[in-house]
Each structure stands twice: as structure tokens, then as C-alpha cells.
């Protein structure tokens, strides 16, 4: 096995292991409503997209979050949908839900995007996701904005930061 192959295989194993590893406790502020029950857990593998932008009142441009772009997988590792700007989760059967941020907590892993609780609304036809009322994003690895500052010369440059996460989808009881 070449060094490049070993590095790629190691990176893939790390990303997949992040979602299959032990579950960490969820902060109390991210609990879904008492009238909701866990409907499914989907693993996400993709990128968080950031752009170097000038901001009013800031001395230098900053990395600004633009959108997620990820594939979603069931508990057996089969692709079941995608996650993108909106934020929207789309199932292969055409059902779609859009999320609105309710709460967030810092991830317990350095360099990982925050854990979230989002309320959802259906924005597509009936299907696998149409009954989902809230989503927790947990067990995140990676995806944080670049640690390096962006320069004025880099304004308008986009970067794609790899991440994995588990999305816990909840529905009304």
C-alpha cells in the first residue's frame, strides 16, 4: 500500500468512525420537545463552505459560512439523501424539510462545527422526511472555518472544509 493510499484510507476511516463511534451526551439545551420521539439517525459526510468576505466595521476580511453540502446515509451506510443550503435535508423519495436554528452548543471536539437543534417544516412532498419536526446535529468532526485569516487579496475566495456529523431526526409522538 502506498503512503498516499494509506493516508487516504486513514482519513476515510477517521471520518466514518466519527459517526459510528461512541455517542457523547447531548447538552440539555439541545433536547427536542417532550412531545417528540426519535424517528431516525442519518450520518452526514460532506463539506461546510466558507467564503472570504469584507464585513462592515471589520479591519480585515473574515471567513463567512455560506452553506453545507453533504450526502446522508442510513445506519447501514446506504445513501438516502442530501443536505444543502437553506438549510434543507432532501430524501431520495423527494421529501424535503427546511430547518430553523433553535439552539447551539460548542462541539466537544476541537475544530468541529457546533452541535445544533433545529425546528423543521416540510417543503416537499410526503415521504421519509415529511413528518420530521426537529433535528439535532451531533457528533460533529471537522467543518470549522479555516484557522488562518483571509487576506484582502483573497476576498471572494471559497473553501470547502470536510465534515461528518450525525443528524437525529425527530417526529411528533
N, C-alpha and C positions, 0 to 999 in steps of 0.2 A: 504494500500500500504506500503510495507516495505521500510526502508530507502535506501537499495540498489536499489530497483526498482525505487524509486523517484529520486535518483541520476542519474541512467541510463537514465530515461525518460527526466530529465532536461538537461543532456548532449546532448541527441539526438535532443531535441527541440532547443537548442542553435546552434548546427551545421546546422540544416535545416533552422532555422531562419536567419542565416548569409547570405544565398543565396537568401532568399525570402524577406529580409529586404529592406529598402530604398537604392537606388543606390547613391553612392558617386560620385562626379565629377571625371572624369578621367584626370590625368595630361596631359598637352599638348604634351609632348614628346612621349606619348603612342598612339597618334592618328594614325589610319590606313591611307593609301594613299587616296588622293582625288578621285581616280577612283574606290574605293571600297565601298561596302554597306553592312550593317549588314545582314547576312544570317540566323543566329540562335544564341541563347544563350543556353548553356548547363551548368548545375550545376555539380560540381565535389565533390565527397566525398571519401576520402582515406587517404593515408599517404605519407609523404616525408621520404625517407630512408637516414640515415646518418651512416657513419662508422668512428670509432676512428682510425686515421692513423697518423703515424710518417711522418713529412714533412721535407724536406731538409732545413736546416737553422733554424728550429723552435726548441726552447728549450724543448717543450713538444708536445705530440701528440695533434691533433685537430680533431674536428668533421668535416667531409668532406661529402658534398652532393653526394649521389650515384644515386638515381633515384626516380621518383614519381611512385605511384601505386594507381590508383583511378578508381572508377566507374563513368560514365557520365549519367546524367538524363535529360530528356526533361522538358519543362515548366510544364508538368502535373505530374512530379515525376516518369515517367516510365524510366527504364534503356534503354539506347540507344547505349552504347559502353563503352570503357575503355581508360585510359591514362597511358602510361608507359614510360620506358627508351627509349631514342632516342633524344629528347622526341617525342613520337608518340601518336596520337589520332586515335583510331580504332572504326569504327561504326559497329554495328551488321550486316550490309549488306556486310561487308568485305572491304569497302573503308577505306583507311588509309592515313594520312598525317603526315609528319615529320616537326618539327619546328626548326628554327634557330633564336636565340636571336637577336633582333634589338635594343631594349631599355628596361630599367627597372627603376622603381621608388619605393622608400620605401613605404611599406604599411602604411596607416594611423592608423592601429590598432597595439598596441604593441604585439610582439610575433608572428606576422603573416609574412608569406613569401612575398617577393616583388611582386608588380604588374609588368606585363611584356607585351611587344609587340613582337610577333614573326612572321617572314615570314614563309610560308609553301610551301611544294612541295608534290605532290601526290606520294605515294609509294605503291599504291594498285590499285585495280580495280575501275571502275566507281561506284559511289554511293553517299550517303548522304554527305560525307566529301570531295569528289574528286574535287569540284570546289572552295574549301576554299583557299584563298590566304594569309590571315594573321589571327592571333589570339591575342586577348587581354586576359590576366589573370587578373581579378579584384575581388574586394570584398573578399579578402582572410582573413581567420581566421585560426590561428594556423599554424603548419607545419614548424616553425623555428627550427634550430638546438638546441639541448639541451643547456640550460643556464649554466649547470655545465661543468667544464673542464673534459676531459677524461684523465685518468692516463696511464702511460706506461704499467701497467698490463692489461688495457682494450683495448690495441691495437688489432684491428681486430673485435671488438665488433660492431654490428649494432643495431641501434634503429629506431623505426618506429614512427614518430611524426604525429598524426592525423591532418588533414586539410580539409577545404572546400574552394571552390572558384567558381567563375563564369567564364566560358570561352566564350568570344564573338567571334564567327566565322564570318569572312568577306569574301566576294567573289567579283570578278570584276563586275562592273556595266554592 
